[in-house]
Amino acid sequence: MATFSIPYHDKNLHFSLPDGVETEVVVPRDVPAAPDPVGAVEAALDAAVGGVDLGGFWGAHSAVIAISDKTRRVPHQYLLPPLLRRLEALGLGPEAIWLIIATGTHAPMPPEEYPRVVPEDVLARYRVMCHDADDQENLERLGTTSRGTPAWVNRRFLEADLRIVVGNIEPHQFQGFSGGVKSAAIGLAGRTTVNRNHALMTDARAQLGRYDDNPARQDVEELGQLIGVHFALNAILNGNKEIVQVIAGEPLAVMEVGIPFSREVSQVTVAAPFDLVIASPGGHPKDINLYQSQKALRHASQVAREDGVVILVAACPEGVGSAGYQAWMADVRSHEEVFARFEREGFQVGPHKALLISQDSVHRRVYLVSEMAPDLVRGMLLTPMDDLETALAAALAEFPENGRIGILPRASSTIPYVSRLGE
């Protein structure tokens, strides 16, 4: 028996597979971490791309920084201090700087959770608030994108003289890549904006790892132009969640420079689809709830054979992660009902997770190993398993002769795809 491990919340689960079965571990490339992460941030700020430099904002009276929430592991402890020192060097005191936790349509974080994403020393010195996509009084309408997305954006961010976004550039299941203006265009947007933008995921070009002609991502870029995001500071992480590269500057230029680095880390080819895929989002916080863990299922499905099996190993300690999504599923009993309801009612952010899960599950079996109650898992149209060993026994009981097994320990950070003849 061959032994493997896979992340689950804050630990690893170990499991064995039979000898003689073709098994492949599909992981981001082993790219070494930057030896000095703070130095990498300083170097990026010194060599800002796209013709925009923070020094050009001397005289600004206020700055607001959009930062990621608890569902993203962004190395704020390295990114924020050098950035904040540069802002203070421009004459902006701590009282002139706000940090806004960019939750998008996720539930707002209460202040007692701020230390989960903001370093203690930063939290002690600067003002921090959390975005609320449903707080209409604190949203301002800017106009409409060419694809029909109404631009409702956090008013405090818009009112700042200097508008900055901080985050990671990494694969995204239908935006192609995260990073750049997305932290503001989606993270600080109203629900109507997010709903309309995310409806573009039904376009065939809205794919994992696709950027230039991806309508969902290019709509985000247009939202960023309407907002007027001045500066982006983005990191690229390796499989161990360590900084390997930092890019700063004009947001579009940051994406142009950063995406090739992200591909170098995350894009992996396999020779043929797998009959069984064992996938983890990558542990905490990527498996904090089903809403986030679904991304690993989408990535795994890129290399999973139709009529095969996917075992999703995701703790989901916070359950479904979206009250709206959970309520929407209360009267749904099949994948076909999901498709029919979306056709009848139109796109809705939150319940869109049901559509994504059904698209990836309707032609294959999906077992979920999690902390969620079995009835709740079944209500999400997934098959609950008590533990990984039970899931493996069920999958291997009907495993085809000469079948192939793929293991994706960090599926949400991996762009896996099946190579085509001649590539």
Secondary structure as GFF3:
##gff-version 3
##sequence-region A 1 423
A	DSSP	beta_strand	2	8	.	.	.	ID=ss1
A	DSSP	beta_strand	11	17	.	.	.	ID=ss2
A	DSSP	beta_strand	22	25	.	.	.	ID=ss3
A	DSSP	alpha_helix	37	46	.	.	.	ID=ss4
A	DSSP	three_ten_helix	54	57	.	.	.	ID=ss5
A	DSSP	beta_strand	63	68	.	.	.	ID=ss6
A	DSSP	alpha_helix	76	89	.	.	.	ID=ss7
A	DSSP	three_ten_helix	94	96	.	.	.	ID=ss8
A	DSSP	beta_strand	97	102	.	.	.	ID=ss9
A	DSSP	three_ten_helix	111	116	.	.	.	ID=ss10
A	DSSP	alpha_helix	120	125	.	.	.	ID=ss11
A	DSSP	beta_strand	127	130	.	.	.	ID=ss12
A	DSSP	three_ten_helix	136	138	.	.	.	ID=ss13
A	DSSP	beta_strand	139	144	.	.	.	ID=ss14
A	DSSP	beta_strand	150	154	.	.	.	ID=ss15
A	DSSP	alpha_helix	155	159	.	.	.	ID=ss16
A	DSSP	beta_strand	162	168	.	.	.	ID=ss17
A	DSSP	beta_strand	171	172	.	.	.	ID=ss18
A	DSSP	beta_strand	176	177	.	.	.	ID=ss19
A	DSSP	alpha_helix	182	185	.	.	.	ID=ss20
A	DSSP	alpha_helix	191	198	.	.	.	ID=ss21
A	DSSP	three_ten_helix	199	202	.	.	.	ID=ss22
A	DSSP	alpha_helix	215	227	.	.	.	ID=ss23
A	DSSP	beta_strand	231	237	.	.	.	ID=ss24
A	DSSP	beta_strand	243	249	.	.	.	ID=ss25
A	DSSP	alpha_helix	251	266	.	.	.	ID=ss26
A	DSSP	beta_strand	267	270	.	.	.	ID=ss27
A	DSSP	beta_strand	274	279	.	.	.	ID=ss28
A	DSSP	alpha_helix	290	301	.	.	.	ID=ss29
A	DSSP	beta_strand	304	313	.	.	.	ID=ss30
A	DSSP	alpha_helix	323	328	.	.	.	ID=ss31
A	DSSP	three_ten_helix	329	331	.	.	.	ID=ss32
A	DSSP	alpha_helix	335	345	.	.	.	ID=ss33
A	DSSP	alpha_helix	352	361	.	.	.	ID=ss34
A	DSSP	beta_strand	365	369	.	.	.	ID=ss35
A	DSSP	alpha_helix	374	379	.	.	.	ID=ss36
A	DSSP	beta_strand	383	385	.	.	.	ID=ss37
A	DSSP	alpha_helix	388	397	.	.	.	ID=ss38
A	DSSP	beta_strand	404	408	.	.	.	ID=ss39
A	DSSP	three_ten_helix	411	413	.	.	.	ID=ss40
A	DSSP	beta_strand	415	418	.	.	.	ID=ss41
###
